[in-house]
Amino acid sequence: MRSKVLLFLVSYLSWCLLTWVPDWQHLVVGIFVSAFVVFIIGDLFISGKHLSRYPIRCWYFAACYVPVLIWECIKANFDVAYRVIHPRLPIKPGIVRVKTTLKTDTALTFLANSITLTPGTMSVDIDREKGVLYIHWINIQATDIEGATKTIVKRFEEILGKIFE
Amino acid sequence: MNEIIGLILISVGLAFDLLGCLGLIRLPDVYNRLQAATKCVTLGTCSILFGTFLVVGVTTPGIKALLCLFFLVLTTPVSAHALARGAHRSGIKLWEGSVVDQYAEDKEGEA
């Protein structure tokens, strides 16, 4: 129930932003649209622990995770741009497996998405029972599981572990 | 002042989008192309949208640009992951210059 109310508020907020500047017709229609959205996908929405129960974690999320992600994203762009412009195309691609210690759905989702946005790596698949992620790596530096884990996952795992678990 | 910063951001974004498209043509296989498509196009399009917001200010198009930016960052990695996984499952091989494919090694027994 709680997550449905949260979902209603989120979708109502995005409706209000989409139909900016607000007037009463848009606001009334928005209530019906958001209620319909909650009715359709309310059961799919994340369940379990909510961030709202630990307000300090939200601040930690904003202060530590977001700047790291933006910085890595900018680095990733220059990395890919360099590889594309270079006349000999310096790539050494392949798919490696890495280990992760995170368990919850939200944390794993954030981890996989962060890996995709960081330099040269893209998550392909995940095996939850073994705690293994399969990563496509554009320039392989280590093929063994420990070396790859250290280079790819460790940066984000510590931060995300503190936030979501 | 905001307008100048916005125009600079839009030009930077256009440059990165151009490089991303160049990567789509130059790189050898699906997976490498997805890398170029996700990275360059995420930051490129995000800076175009943010530049638009700075130029037009807090108006109807400005707010929509910010909203698009948020959704773009959320959905790009997910769609890249879905495409890569689908491609691999339907049997598309990696480029012959690839080093390892440990995903195929692990999935051989199941298929």
Boltz contact constraints between the chains, C-beta under 6 A:
constraints:
  - contact:
      token1: [A, 17]
      token2: [B, 63]
      max_distance: 6.0
  - contact:
      token1: [A, 17]
      token2: [B, 67]
      max_distance: 6.0
  - contact:
      token1: [A, 20]
      token2: [B, 60]
      max_distance: 6.0
  - contact:
      token1: [A, 20]
      token2: [B, 63]
      max_distance: 6.0
  - contact:
      token1: [A, 73]
      token2: [B, 43]
      max_distance: 6.0
  - contact:
      token1: [A, 76]
      token2: [B, 39]
      max_distance: 6.0
  - contact:
      token1: [A, 77]
      token2: [B, 16]
      max_distance: 6.0
  - contact:
      token1: [A, 77]
      token2: [B, 39]
      max_distance: 6.0
  - contact:
      token1: [A, 77]
      token2: [B, 40]
      max_distance: 6.0
  - contact:
      token1: [A, 77]
      token2: [B, 43]
      max_distance: 6.0
  - contact:
      token1: [A, 80]
      token2: [B, 36]
      max_distance: 6.0
  - contact:
      token1: [A, 80]
      token2: [B, 39]
      max_distance: 6.0
  - contact:
      token1: [A, 80]
      token2: [B, 40]
      max_distance: 6.0
  - contact:
      token1: [A, 81]
      token2: [B, 19]
      max_distance: 6.0
  - contact:
      token1: [A, 84]
      token2: [B, 19]
      max_distance: 6.0
  - contact:
      token1: [A, 84]
      token2: [B, 22]
      max_distance: 6.0
  - contact:
      token1: [A, 84]
      token2: [B, 23]
      max_distance: 6.0
  - contact:
      token1: [A, 84]
      token2: [B, 26]
      max_distance: 6.0
  - contact:
      token1: [A, 92]
      token2: [B, 99]
      max_distance: 6.0
  - contact:
      token1: [A, 93]
      token2: [B, 32]
      max_distance: 6.0
  - contact:
      token1: [A, 93]
      token2: [B, 98]
      max_distance: 6.0
  - contact:
      token1: [A, 94]
      token2: [B, 98]
      max_distance: 6.0
  - contact:
      token1: [A, 94]
      token2: [B, 99]
      max_distance: 6.0
  - contact:
      token1: [A, 94]
      token2: [B, 100]
      max_distance: 6.0
  - contact:
      token1: [A, 95]
      token2: [B, 101]
      max_distance: 6.0
  - contact:
      token1: [A, 95]
      token2: [B, 102]
      max_distance: 6.0
  - contact:
      token1: [A, 95]
      token2: [B, 103]
      max_distance: 6.0
  - contact:
      token1: [A, 96]
      token2: [B, 102]
      max_distance: 6.0
  - contact:
      token1: [A, 97]
      token2: [B, 102]
      max_distance: 6.0
  - contact:
      token1: [A, 113]
      token2: [B, 77]
      max_distance: 6.0
  - contact:
      token1: [A, 116]
      token2: [B, 77]
      max_distance: 6.0
  - contact:
      token1: [A, 116]
      token2: [B, 80]
      max_distance: 6.0
  - contact:
      token1: [A, 117]
      token2: [B, 77]
      max_distance: 6.0
  - contact:
      token1: [A, 122]
      token2: [B, 35]
      max_distance: 6.0
  - contact:
      token1: [A, 123]
      token2: [B, 81]
      max_distance: 6.0
  - contact:
      token1: [A, 124]
      token2: [B, 84]
      max_distance: 6.0
  - contact:
      token1: [A, 124]
      token2: [B, 85]
      max_distance: 6.0
  - contact:
      token1: [A, 125]
      token2: [B, 85]
      max_distance: 6.0
  - contact:
      token1: [A, 134]
      token2: [B, 103]
      max_distance: 6.0
  - contact:
      token1: [A, 136]
      token2: [B, 31]
      max_distance: 6.0
  - contact:
      token1: [A, 138]
      token2: [B, 35]
      max_distance: 6.0
  - contact:
      token1: [A, 140]
      token2: [B, 99]
      max_distance: 6.0
  - contact:
      token1: [A, 143]
      token2: [B, 100]
      max_distance: 6.0
